[in-house]
Amino acid sequence: KQWYQRRVAITAGDISLCLFPGTVTGSMSRNKKVNWTAINRKLPIDRSLKADRKRLFRSFDPNGNGILSLAEVDKSIRDVLRIDDIFDAKPAIMRAFQSAKAVTKSKRSDGVGDDYIEFREFRYFLIALRQYFEYYQAFERTDSSGDHRLSLKEFKDAKSKIEKWVGKIQDMEAEFMMIDKNGGGFILFDEFCDWAIRKHLDLEDDDDNTGAARKDW
């Protein structure tokens, strides 16, 4: 199953502030240099690291019920992984959680598994988390006003760096209109992610050592 073919039913950017009070976004994430090497090192994505993922999952699951809620995932990114950059990127966490919990149909007898992440979905979650965080960084670097949406002017002004991430774009205004699916006049994070996935967006400065995992998307 390819995660980029899945659409998240909710708008992460719209509800993240409700679920995660005190969200830190905007200029801080735009100006702060991300230590990609440290982030990649903390995410046991490679298939050979199953034992590490099991230990990490148990640390994420303090009550031992075998499923992870959004709140547990969010808290564990801060307290277990200790990756503040990702902890501050609430829309990326939301997108990763929503896509991962829908990867497989739960076999739990209590009927609650589909609303949570089980271990067999955990590797997928880590891959998605890393990728959505990269898209979040690209989005924030383009959002010069810090209002969590991209205007046509912001999109056009960022042409040179966007083309470093996705390749040549002939008509920036036409591209903007294509991304803005709801016709609201702004590109929201969810819309940006859908576009970034199709365009294989890749930041020029990230330490991208997750090539093997990309084949499993």
Salt bridges, closest charged atoms under 4 A:
ASP52 OD1 - ARG55 NH2 2.15
ASP74 OD1 - LYS90 NZ 2.63
ASP79 OD2 - LYS75 NZ 2.86
ASP79 OD1 - ARG78 NE 2.67
ASP85 OD1 - LYS32 NZ 3.16
ASP110 OD2 - ARG108 NH2 2.69
ASP114 OD2 - LYS105 NZ 2.87
GLU134 OE1 - ARG130 NH1 2.89
ASP147 OD2 - ARG149 NE 3.24
ASP157 OD2 - LYS153 NZ 2.71
GLU163 OE2 - LYS159 NZ 2.73
GLU163 OE2 - LYS168 NZ 3.92
GLU175 OE2 - LYS199 NZ 3.80
ASP190 OD1 - ARG95 NH1 3.19
ASP194 OD2 - ARG7 NE 3.13
ASP194 OD1 - ARG95 NH2 3.31
ASP205 OD2 - ARG141 NH2 3.09
ASP206 OD2 - ARG130 NH2 2.99
ASP208 OD2 - ARG214 NH2 2.45
ASP216 OD1 - ARG47 NH2 3.34
ASP216 OD2 - ARG123 NH2 2.56
